[in-house]
Amino acid sequence: MLRIEPSGQILGATVRGVDLRQDLSRADFASVLRALGEHGVLRFSDQALEAADLRRFSARFGEIQVIKGLPHHEPGMPEVTILSNVQVDGKLIGAPDAGQSWHTDMTYTTTMGFVNVLSAFKVPMRDGRALGGTEFANTQAAAADLPAPLLERLRGLTAMHDLEFYWDYVRREKGSQRPPLTEEQRRQRPPVHHPVLLTHPITGRAVIYVNPGFTARIDGVSEAESTELLQCLFDHVLQDRYRYVHEWAVGDLLLWDHIGTWHYARPDYGPDEHRLMKRCQVMATKIFDPDFLRESLALAA
């Protein structure tokens, strides 16, 4: 029987009593979906899924993102990307620096991201301690605490999200060895605009939907005001009281909500301390559909 065990912190819960190599029942899927909205980050221990099962489980939540031109994916499965610093014959088998700054994935797409599904096969260790933890921030809780005057100021505003903005940042500030985006990649991913404040489709709570990684500016205000507002929101969300850390173990599968959280992968390990993850990124192609949501959550009441 499926059980949800909350972490007791601002985010996080462990899900027990299911085998993700099998299709979840409608009732279990409903419980997972509701728990995802409430806890933001769900851990399934000892259930790291290989590519085919990972893709099948992820597709239950919506369409899986495929970014053309990125080399690090499961052979024959571009929906399953590989994150790793492992080298074979002198070549990296995965992207070594993914997520190493605060961000929310796929805010730079017209259809925003919904969930990330990440399977852990190698976790770097040092002196018996796991490295490469993933930090999260709760943008639902942070939105609930916004001062009323700031909330009113933000209402109705939109912001521009841009993949190139992030890409250039990690090359310039983080020393990333990834090449610049090609003209074709920029053409495929032009800047998009989303509301600064969203309503979370599962919980109905307000969400701060800007992030330091992909949000280039707030629309319709001066450059100075945009910079001021964004910095104010970033500082607010990144207060310790909204943050949670997942320390990885081999076999973990982590499912997290892109709409209600930011995340950051700690780069606290060296090239000889190996990390290997497989990932699916799921778009919000279903979760804002009221019929899908109503049907999916009906059994979780």
Secondary structure, 3 states (H helix, E strand, C coil): CCEEEECCCCCCEEEECCCCCCCCCHHHHHHHHHHHHHHCEEEECCCCCCHHHHHHHHHCCCCECCCCCCCCEECCEEEEEEEECCEECCEECCECCCCCCCECCCCCCCCCEEEEEEEEEECCEECCEECCCEEEEEHHHHHHCCCHHHHHHHCCCEEEECHHHHHHHHHHHCCCCCCCCCHHHHHHCCCEEEECEEECCCCCCEEECCCCCCEEEECCCCHHHHHHHHHHHHHHHCCHHHEEEECCCCCCEEEEECCCEEEEECCCCCCCCCCEEEEEEEECCCCCCHHHHHHHHHHHC
